[in-house]
Amino acid sequence: MPFETNLRNTCVFLAIFILAFFPSAFQVILKPLLFPLGLITGSDFSSALQAFLPTCGCCPPASCSTTSTSNAIAKTSNSASEPSNTMSWFQKQFALPPKSRGSYLITSDVENALPEIKNYKVGILHLFLQHTSAALSLNENWDEDVREDMSDALDRIAPEDRKGGLYRHDAEGPDDMPAHIKSALVGASVTVPITNGRLNTGTWQGIWYLEFRASRHSRKVVATIQGEKV
């Protein structure tokens, strides 16, 4: 009895081992035994065997890894053949012409200082003024009266303190603190879209430089372009 039990256990172990590691051989062994008895048909056997095979449904399993590897290599080759991304960053510093207090249209100055704009099919130009008593803005580009009215309006909002007592900070004169206030109100940067190598501003829009100090100052601007090159 122990011998028969051990033999049966050994046979079961061998069957499981063959099924797990050699499913094709297991099919070859069982097919001649089961078909004559009518216990299973070819289609039934194939369906039952699929439950023990890899999920891709191919046999032998080695072909699965071969196919997957081939597909991976093909995808890698296709990716390598695709055109590289043309997105890029560019940064440059330039100086504005020295000006005394007033509002000035500088669109042409910006374009002359940044010929690199022409290299971009689509992108963004960001201009940052590195000072605290001047400003940049986007506004009217045709009528000069608009710029003069803007300067006058800002003077009324933040007037000079010639009598004293209105501002604490006056280290550089009566126009010192008013210049800081105006700069904070207007802002130190502007962003303009680039389309087909040109600044895509509106018909009546222009880039303004607003100087808030009475004496002439030379201001520096950091220009940053991010976009897709032509």
SERO-4910 file (N, C-alpha, C, O; in steps of 0.05 Angstrom, whole numbers):
BEGIN
 pado doro    nc1    nc2    nc3   cac1   cac2   cac3    cc1    cc2    cc3    oc1    oc2    oc3
  Met    A     16    -25      0      0      0      0     17     25      0     12     43    -16
  Pro    A     37     27     18     54     51     17     68     55    -10     71     78    -20
  Phe    A     75     33    -23     88     35    -49     70     46    -70     78     63    -86
  Glu    A     44     37    -69     25     47    -89     19     77    -84     16     92   -103
  Thr    A     18     85    -58     13    113    -52     36    130    -62     32    152    -73
  Asn    A     60    121    -57     84    137    -66     85    139    -96     92    160   -107
  Leu    A     77    117   -110     77    117   -139     57    137   -150     62    151   -169
  Arg    A     33    136   -137     12    155   -146     20    184   -142     16    201   -159
  Asn    A     32    189   -119     41    216   -113     63    225   -133     63    248   -141
  Thr    A     80    206   -139    102    213   -158     90    219   -186     99    238   -199
  Cys    A     70    204   -194     58    208   -220     44    236   -221     46    250   -240
  Val    A     30    242   -199     16    268   -198     36    291   -199     32    310   -213
  Phe    A     58    287   -184     79    308   -184     91    312   -212     95    335   -221
  Leu    A     96    289   -226    108    291   -253     88    304   -272     96    320   -289
  Ala    A     62    298   -269     42    310   -286     41    340   -282     39    355   -302
  Ile    A     41    349   -257     41    377   -251     66    391   -262     65    413   -273
  Phe    A     89    377   -258    114    389   -268    114    392   -298    122    413   -308
  Ile    A    104    372   -312    104    373   -342     84    395   -351     90    410   -369
  Leu    A     61    396   -337     41    416   -344     51    445   -340     46    463   -356
  Ala    A     67    448   -319     76    475   -312     99    484   -330     99    507   -339
  Phe    A    117    466   -337    141    475   -351    141    466   -380    156    477   -397
  Phe    A    126    445   -387    125    435   -414     97    431   -423     89    408   -428
  Pro    A     80    452   -426     52    448   -433     48    435   -460     29    420   -465
  Ser    A     67    441   -479     64    428   -505     68    398   -503     54    383   -516
  Ala    A     88    390   -487     92    361   -484     68    348   -470     61    325   -476
  Phe    A     56    362   -451     33    351   -437     10    347   -456     -5    327   -454
  Gln    A      7    366   -475    -14    363   -495     -9    338   -513    -27    323   -519
  Val    A     16    335   -520     23    312   -537     18    285   -523      9    266   -536
  Ile    A     23    285   -497     20    260   -481    -10    253   -477    -18    230   -481
  Leu    A    -26    273   -471    -54    268   -464    -72    264   -488    -91    249   -487
  Lys    A    -65    277   -510    -82    276   -533    -88    247   -543   -111    240   -547
  Pro    A    -67    231   -547    -73    203   -556    -89    187   -536   -103    168   -543
  Leu    A    -87    193   -510   -101    178   -489   -130    186   -487   -147    168   -483
  Leu    A   -136    211   -490   -164    221   -486   -181    220   -510   -205    215   -508
  Phe    A   -169    225   -534   -185    226   -558   -199    199   -564   -223    199   -570
  Pro    A   -185    176   -562   -199    150   -568   -222    145   -549   -241    131   -556
  Leu    A   -221    155   -525   -242    151   -505   -265    170   -509   -286    167   -496
  Gly    A   -261    189   -527   -283    209   -532   -287    228   -508   -308    240   -506
  Leu    A   -267    230   -491   -271    247   -467   -266    276   -473   -275    294   -459
  Ile    A   -252    282   -495   -246    310   -501   -242    312   -531   -230    294   -544
  Thr    A   -250    335   -543   -245    340   -571   -222    359   -574   -211    370   -554
  Gly    A   -213    362   -598   -191    380   -603   -195    408   -593   -178    420   -581
  Ser    A   -219    419   -599   -225    447   -591   -228    449   -561   -219    469   -549
  Asp    A   -240    428   -548   -243    429   -519   -216    428   -506   -211    442   -486
  Phe    A   -198    411   -517   -172    409   -504   -156    435   -506   -143    443   -487
  Ser    A   -158    448   -530   -144    473   -534   -154    494   -515   -139    510   -504
  Ser    A   -181    495   -511   -193    515   -493   -184    510   -465   -178    529   -450
  Ala    A   -184    485   -456   -177    479   -429   -147    485   -424   -140    495   -402
  Leu    A   -131    480   -444   -102    485   -441    -95    514   -439    -75    522   -427
  Gln    A   -112    531   -452   -106    560   -452   -106    572   -423    -92    592   -418
  Ala    A   -121    559   -405   -121    569   -377    -94    567   -364    -89    582   -345
  Phe    A    -77    549   -374    -51    544   -361    -29    559   -376     -6    558   -368
  Leu    A    -35    571   -399    -15    584   -415    -14    614   -409    -32    624   -397
  Pro    A      7    628   -418      9    657   -414    -15    671   -426    -28    661   -445
  Thr    A    -21    695   -416    -45    709   -423    -45    718   -453    -66    724   -463
  Cys    A    -22    718   -466    -22    726   -494    -34    705   -511    -42    711   -534
  Gly    A    -37    680   -501    -51    659   -516    -34    645   -536    -44    629   -552
  Cys    A     -7    650   -537      9    637   -557     23    613   -544     26    611   -520
  Cys    A     32    595   -561     45    571   -551     66    563   -572     59    562   -596
  Pro    A     90    556   -565    101    555   -538    105    583   -526    106    603   -540
  Pro    A    109    584   -498    112    610   -485    136    625   -496    136    650   -495
  Ala    A    157    612   -505    181    626   -514    174    646   -536    187    667   -538
  Ser    A    153    640   -552    146    658   -574    135    684   -564    136    704   -577
  Cys    A    123    683   -539    112    708   -527    134    728   -522    132    751   -530
  Ser    A    155    719   -509    177    737   -503    190    747   -528    199    770   -529
  Thr    A    192    730   -548    205    738   -573    188    760   -586    199    780   -596
  Thr    A    162    756   -587    144    776   -599    145    802   -584    146    823   -596
  Ser    A    144    801   -557    144    825   -541    170    840   -545    170    865   -547
  Thr    A    193    825   -546    218    839   -550    220    852   -577    230    874   -579
  Ser    A    209    839   -597    209    850   -624    192    876   -625    200    895   -638
  Asn    A    169    875   -612    152    899   -611    165    922   -597    164    945   -606
  Ala    A    179    916   -575    193    937   -560    215    949   -577    218    974   -576
  Ile    A    230    932   -591    251    943   -609    239    960   -631    250    981   -638
  Ala    A    216    951   -642    204    967   -663    194    994   -653    198   1014   -667
  Lys    A    183    994   -629    174   1020   -617    197   1039   -612    195   1063   -617
  Thr    A    219   1027   -602    243   1044   -597    253   1056   -623    261   1079   -624
  Ser    A    254   1040   -644    263   1049   -670    245   1071   -681    255   1091   -692
  Asn    A    219   1068   -678    200   1088   -687    204   1114   -672    203   1136   -684
  Ser    A    208   1112   -645    212   1136   -629    237   1151   -637    238   1175   -638
  Ala    A    258   1136   -644    283   1148   -651    281   1163   -678    295   1182   -683
  Ser    A    263   1153   -695    261   1165   -722    243   1190   -722    242   1205   -741
  Glu    A    228   1194   -700    210   1217   -698    227   1243   -695    249   1242   -683
  Pro    A    217   1266   -705    233   1291   -703    235   1299   -674    216   1296   -658
  Ser    A    258   1311   -667    262   1320   -640    246   1344   -633    238   1359   -651
  Asn    A    240   1348   -607    225   1370   -598    240   1396   -603    264   1398   -596
  Thr    A    227   1416   -615    240   1441   -622    234   1463   -601    242   1486   -605
  Met    A    222   1456   -579    217   1476   -558    243   1484   -546    261   1468   -542
  Ser    A    246   1510   -540    271   1520   -529    267   1544   -511    246   1557   -512
  Trp    A    287   1550   -495    288   1574   -478    310   1592   -487    331   1583   -497
  Phe    A    305   1618   -485    326   1638   -491    323   1661   -472    301   1670   -466
  Gln    A    346   1671   -463    346   1694   -444    368   1714   -451    390   1706   -458
  Lys    A    361   1739   -448    380   1760   -456    374   1785   -440    351   1792   -434
  Gln    A    395   1800   -433    391   1826   -419    399   1848   -438    418   1846   -453
  Phe    A    383   1869   -438    389   1893   -455    382   1918   -439    366   1917   -421
  Ala    A    393   1941   -448    388   1966   -435    370   1984   -451    371   1984   -476
  Leu    A    352   1998   -438    335   2017   -451    349   2044   -453    366   2050   -437
  Pro    A    342   2060   -473    354   2087   -476    348   2103   -451    326   2103   -440
  Pro    A    368   2119   -441    364   2135   -417    341   2155   -421    340   2169   -442
  Lys    A    323   2156   -402    300   2175   -403    295   2187   -376    301   2175   -355
  Ser    A    284   2211   -376    274   2224   -352    244   2218   -349    233   2203   -365
  Arg    A    232   2229   -329    204   2222   -322    185   2224   -346    185   2245   -360
  Gly    A    170   2203   -351    151   2203   -373    144   2175   -381    154   2155   -370
  Ser    A    126   2172   -401    117   2146   -411    126   2144   -440    122   2163   -456
  Tyr    A    139   2122   -447    152   2120   -474    144   2093   -487    142   2072   -474
  Leu    A    139   2095   -513    133   2071   -529    160   2059   -538    176   2071   -551
  Ile    A    164   2033   -530    190   2021   -536    187   1995   -551    206   1978   -551
  Thr    A    165   1991   -565    161   1966   -580    184   1961   -600    195   1939   -602
  Ser    A    191   1982   -615    213   1980   -634    240   1974   -621    256   1959   -631
  Asp    A    244   1987   -598    269   1982   -584    272   1953   -575    293   1941   -577
  Val    A    250   1942   -566    250   1914   -558    255   1895   -582    271   1877   -580
  Glu    A    242   1901   -604    246   1884   -628    274   1886   -638    286   1866   -648
  Asn    A    286   1910   -637    314   1913   -646    333   1900   -628    354   1889   -637
  Ala    A    327   1900   -602    345   1887   -583    343   1856   -583    360   1842   -573
  Leu    A    320   1846   -594    315   1818   -594    309   1807   -622    286   1800   -627
  Pro    A    329   1806   -639    324   1795   -666    318   1765   -664    308   1753   -684
  Glu    A    323   1752   -641    318   1724   -638    288   1718   -639    280   1695   -643
  Ile    A    271   1738   -636    242   1733   -638    235   1721   -664    216   1705   -666
  Lys    A    249   1728   -685    243   1718   -712    248   1687   -714    238   1675   -733
  Asn    A    262   1676   -695    268   1647   -697    246   1630   -685    248   1605   -686
  Tyr    A    225   1642   -675    204   1627   -661    178   1627   -677    167   1648   -684
  Lys    A    168   1603   -681    142   1600   -695    119   1607   -677    100   1620   -685
  Val    A    121   1598   -652    101   1605   -631    115   1605   -605    132   1588   -599
  Gly    A    108   1624   -588    121   1626   -562    112   1649   -545     91   1662   -551
  Ile    A    127   1654   -524    120   1675   -505    145   1692   -500    167   1681   -495
  Leu    A    142   1718   -501    164   1736   -493    157   1749   -466    136   1762   -463
  His    A    174   1746   -447    170   1758   -421    192   1779   -416    216   1773   -419
  Leu    A    184   1803   -410    203   1825   -405    201   1833   -375    179   1838   -365
  Phe    A    224   1834   -362    225   1840   -334    244   1863   -329    268   1862   -336
  Leu    A    234   1885   -318    250   1909   -312    263   1906   -284    249   1900   -265
  Gln    A    289   1909   -283    304   1904   -259    307   1929   -241    329   1935   -231
  His    A    285   1943   -238    286   1968   -222    260   1973   -207    240   1961   -213
  Thr    A    262   1990   -187    239   1995   -169    227   2023   -172    209   2030   -156
  Ser    A    237   2039   -190    225   2065   -194    219   2071   -223    219   2093   -232
  Ala    A    212   2049   -237    203   2051   -265    185   2027   -270    181   2011   -252
  Ala    A    173   2025   -294    153   2004   -298    152   1997   -328    161   2012   -345
  Leu    A    139   1974   -333    133   1966   -361    103   1962   -362     90   1954   -343
  Ser    A     92   1967   -386     63   1963   -389     56   1959   -419     73   1965   -436
  Leu    A     32   1949   -424     21   1947   -451     -2   1966   -453    -21   1965   -437
  Asn    A      0   1985   -473    -21   2005   -475    -22   2017   -502     -9   2007   -521
  Glu    A    -36   2039   -505    -40   2053   -530    -14   2059   -545      6   2068   -533
  Asn    A    -13   2052   -571     12   2055   -586     10   2077   -608     29   2081   -623
  Trp    A    -12   2092   -609    -15   2111   -631    -15   2140   -622      2   2156   -631
  Asp    A    -33   2147   -603    -35   2175   -595    -16   2181   -572    -18   2169   -550
  Glu    A      2   2199   -576     22   2207   -555      8   2219   -531     19   2218   -509
  Asp    A    -15   2231   -535    -29   2244   -512    -36   2224   -491    -37   2231   -467
  Val    A    -40   2199   -499    -47   2178   -479    -24   2175   -460    -28   2172   -435
  Arg    A      0   2175   -470     24   2171   -452     27   2195   -434     35   2191   -410
  Glu    A     23   2219   -444     25   2243   -427      3   2243   -405      8   2250   -382
  Asp    A    -21   2235   -413    -43   2234   -394    -37   2213   -372    -44   2217   -349
  Met    A    -25   2191   -380    -19   2170   -361      1   2181   -340     -2   2176   -316
  Ser    A     22   2194   -349     42   2205   -331     29   2225   -312     35   2225   -288
  Asp    A     11   2242   -322     -2   2262   -305    -20   2248   -285    -21   2257   -262
  Ala    A    -35   2228   -293    -53   2214   -275    -37   2200   -253    -46   2201   -230
  Leu    A    -14   2188   -259      2   2175   -238     14   2196   -219     17   2191   -195
  Asp    A     20   2220   -230     30   2241   -212      9   2250   -192     15   2257   -169
  Arg    A    -16   2250   -201    -38   2257   -182    -43   2235   -161    -49   2241   -138
  Ile    A    -39   2210   -170    -43   2188   -151    -21   2188   -130    -26   2184   -106
  Ala    A      4   2192   -139     27   2192   -120     43   2217   -125     64   2216   -138
  Pro    A     35   2240   -114     49   2265   -118     75   2267   -103     79   2253    -83
  Glu    A     92   2285   -112    117   2290    -97    110   2305    -71     91   2320    -70
  Asp    A    126   2301    -51    122   2313    -25    144   2334    -21    165   2329     -9
  Arg    A    138   2359    -30    158   2380    -28    156   2394     -1    175   2408      7
  Lys    A    134   2392     13    132   2405     39    142   2386     62    147   2396     84
  Gly    A    143   2361     57    152   2342     77    129   2332     94    109   2345     97
  Gly    A    132   2308    104    112   2296    122     93   2277    108     79   2261    122
  Leu    A     93   2276     81     75   2258     67     87   2230     66     73   2210     68
  Tyr    A    113   2228     62    127   2202     60    150   2201     80    162   2221     86
  Arg    A    156   2177     89    179   2173    107    205   2171     90    226   2181     98
  His    A    202   2157     68    226   2151     51    230   2173     31    214   2177     13
  Asp    A    252   2188     34    259   2210     15    289   2212     12    300   2233      8
  Ala    A    303   2188     13    332   2188     12    343   2200    -13    365   2211    -12
  Glu    A    329   2198    -35    340   2208    -61    323   2231    -72    324   2237    -96
  Gly    A    309   2244    -55    294   2268    -63    264   2265    -62    254   2243    -56
  Pro    A    249   2286    -68    220   2285    -66    206   2267    -86    183   2259    -82
  Asp    A    221   2259   -107    209   2241   -127    215   2212   -122    207   2194   -137
  Asp    A    229   2207   -100    238   2180    -94    215   2161    -87    210   2141   -101
  Met    A    201   2167    -65    179   2149    -57    156   2149    -77    145   2127    -81
  Pro    A    148   2171    -88    127   2169   -109    134   2150   -132    117   2137   -143
  Ala    A    160   2149   -139    169   2131   -160    164   2102   -152    156   2086   -169
  His    A    170   2095   -127    166   2068   -118    136   2061   -118    128   2038   -126
  Ile    A    119   2079   -110     90   2074   -110     80   2069   -138     65   2050   -143
  Lys    A     88   2086   -157     79   2083   -184     89   2056   -196     74   2043   -211
  Ser    A    114   2049   -190    124   2024   -200    108   2000   -190    103   1981   -204
  Ala    A    100   2002   -164     84   1980   -153     57   1979   -165     46   1957   -169
  Leu    A     45   2001   -172     19   2002   -184     18   1992   -213      0   1977   -220
  Val    A     38   1999   -228     39   1992   -257     51   1964   -261     40   1948   -276
  Gly    A     73   1958   -247     86   1932   -250    112   1933   -265    118   1952   -280
  Ala    A    128   1912   -260    155   1912   -271    158   1892   -295    181   1888   -304
  Ser    A    136   1881   -305    139   1861   -326    115   1860   -344     93   1869   -337
  Val    A    119   1851   -368     98   1846   -388    103   1820   -402    126   1811   -404
  Thr    A     82   1807   -412     85   1783   -428     70   1786   -454     47   1795   -455
  Val    A     84   1779   -476     72   1783   -503     75   1757   -518     96   1745   -518
  Pro    A     54   1748   -532     56   1724   -548     72   1728   -573     72   1750   -584
  Ile    A     85   1707   -582    100   1708   -608     86   1689   -627     80   1666   -621
  Thr    A     81   1699   -651     68   1683   -672     83   1687   -698     84   1709   -709
  Asn    A     93   1665   -709    107   1666   -735    129   1688   -736    131   1703   -755
  Gly    A    145   1688   -715    168   1706   -714    162   1735   -708    180   1752   -712
  Arg    A    138   1741   -699    131   1769   -693    116   1771   -667    103   1752   -658
  Leu    A    118   1794   -654    102   1799   -630     73   1802   -638     66   1818   -655
  Asn    A     56   1786   -625     28   1785   -633     12   1803   -614     -5   1794   -599
  Thr    A     17   1829   -616      2   1848   -601    -23   1857   -616    -25   1852   -640
  Gly    A    -42   1870   -602    -65   1880   -615    -59   1904   -633    -37   1915   -631
  Thr    A    -78   1912   -649    -74   1934   -668    -64   1959   -654    -47   1973   -664
  Trp    A    -76   1966   -631    -69   1991   -617    -52   1986   -592    -50   2004   -575
  Gln    A    -40   1963   -590    -23   1957   -567      6   1962   -573     16   1956   -594
  Gly    A     20   1972   -553     49   1975   -554     61   1971   -527     47   1972   -506
  Ile    A     87   1966   -526    101   1962   -501    111   1989   -491    124   2004   -505
  Trp    A    103   1995   -466    111   2021   -454    133   2017   -434    134   1997   -420
  Tyr    A    150   2037   -433    170   2041   -411    162   2066   -396    162   2088   -408
  Leu    A    156   2064   -371    148   2087   -355    170   2094   -335    177   2078   -318
  Glu    A    182   2117   -338    203   2126   -320    191   2145   -300    177   2164   -307
  Phe    A    196   2140   -274    183   2156   -253    203   2174   -238    194   2189   -220
  Arg    A    228   2174   -245    247   2192   -233    251   2217   -251    249   2215   -275
  Ala    A    256   2240   -238    258   2265   -253    283   2266   -270    282   2276   -292
  Ser    A    305   2255   -261    330   2255   -276    331   2230   -295    316   2211   -291
  Arg    A    349   2232   -314    351   2210   -334    364   2186   -321    383   2188   -306
  His    A    352   2163   -327    363   2137   -318    364   2117   -341    348   2118   -359
  Ser    A    384   2100   -340    386   2078   -359    377   2053   -345    387   2045   -324
  Arg    A    357   2040   -356    344   2017   -343    351   1991   -358    354   1991   -383
  Lys    A    354   1969   -343    360   1943   -354    335   1925   -354    320   1925   -335
  Val    A    333   1910   -376    310   1892   -379    321   1864   -384    339   1860   -400
  Val    A    309   1844   -371    315   1816   -376    292   1805   -394    269   1804   -386
  Ala    A    300   1796   -417    280   1784   -436    283   1754   -436    305   1743   -438
  Thr    A    261   1740   -433    260   1711   -433    240   1701   -454    217   1710   -454
  Ile    A    250   1684   -472    232   1673   -493    230   1643   -489    250   1629   -486
  Gln    A    206   1633   -490    202   1604   -489    182   1597   -511    160   1609   -513
  Gly    A    189   1578   -528    171   1571   -549    183   1551   -569    204   1539   -564
  Glu    A    168   1547   -591    176   1528   -611    189   1543   -634    178   1562   -646
  Lys    A    213   1535   -641    228   1549   -662    218   1541   -690    205   1520   -693
  Val    A    224   1559   -708    215   1554   -736    230   1530   -747    226   1522   -770
***
